[in-house]
Amino acid sequence: MTAGRYRVTVTTDGMPLIQGWWGCEATARRKFTSWVGEHGDRPGARVTLVDEETGERLTVWPDAR
């Protein structure tokens, strides 16, 4: 089984904590939101959603403004 196109990664202080791949963008976005809720209170937490096919970062939390 191959990994999906959309990758969600949770890092803490720049180190990977968990990541997962989904073939459907809508599913990956739901997981992104879920992981922000589950892991967003960790010190230095960052959650990203990347389209592995294009290399585009679709969203990141917290917002990098």
C-alpha positions as CSV (number, residue, x, y, z in Angstrom):
1,M,0.0,0.0,0.0
2,T,1.4,3.4,-0.9
3,A,1.2,6.5,1.2
4,G,-1.5,9.1,0.3
5,R,-0.9,12.4,-1.5
6,Y,-1.6,14.6,1.6
7,R,0.7,14.5,4.6
8,V,-0.1,15.9,8.0
9,T,2.8,16.3,10.4
10,V,3.0,17.4,14.1
11,T,6.3,18.6,15.3
12,T,7.4,19.9,18.7
13,D,10.4,22.2,18.8
14,G,11.2,21.2,15.2
15,M,11.3,17.4,15.9
16,P,8.6,15.2,14.3
17,L,6.1,13.8,16.7
18,I,3.6,12.1,14.4
19,Q,2.7,12.1,10.8
20,G,0.1,10.5,8.5
21,W,-0.8,10.4,4.8
22,W,-4.2,10.5,3.2
23,G,-5.4,10.2,-0.4
24,C,-8.3,12.6,0.1
25,E,-7.6,16.3,0.8
26,A,-10.8,16.7,2.8
27,T,-9.9,13.8,5.1
28,A,-6.4,15.2,5.6
29,R,-7.8,18.6,6.5
30,R,-10.1,17.0,9.1
31,K,-7.1,15.2,10.6
32,F,-5.1,18.4,10.5
33,T,-7.9,20.1,12.6
34,S,-8.1,17.1,14.9
35,W,-4.3,17.1,15.5
36,V,-4.3,20.8,16.2
37,G,-6.9,20.1,19.0
38,E,-5.1,17.1,20.3
39,H,-1.5,18.4,20.2
40,G,-1.7,22.1,19.9
41,D,-1.1,22.7,23.6
42,R,2.3,21.0,23.5
43,P,5.2,23.4,23.9
44,G,6.6,24.4,20.5
45,A,3.9,22.5,18.6
46,R,3.4,23.0,14.9
47,V,1.0,21.2,12.6
48,T,1.4,21.2,8.8
49,L,-0.5,19.9,5.8
50,V,1.5,19.3,2.6
51,D,0.4,18.2,-0.8
52,E,3.2,15.6,-1.5
53,E,2.5,15.6,-5.3
54,T,3.1,19.4,-5.7
55,G,5.2,20.0,-2.6
56,E,2.9,22.9,-1.6
57,R,2.3,23.5,2.0
58,L,-1.5,23.9,2.2
59,T,-1.8,25.1,5.8
60,V,0.1,25.4,9.0
61,W,-0.8,25.9,12.6
62,P,0.0,28.2,14.3
63,D,-0.3,30.6,11.4
64,A,3.2,31.7,10.4
65,R,2.3,35.4,9.8
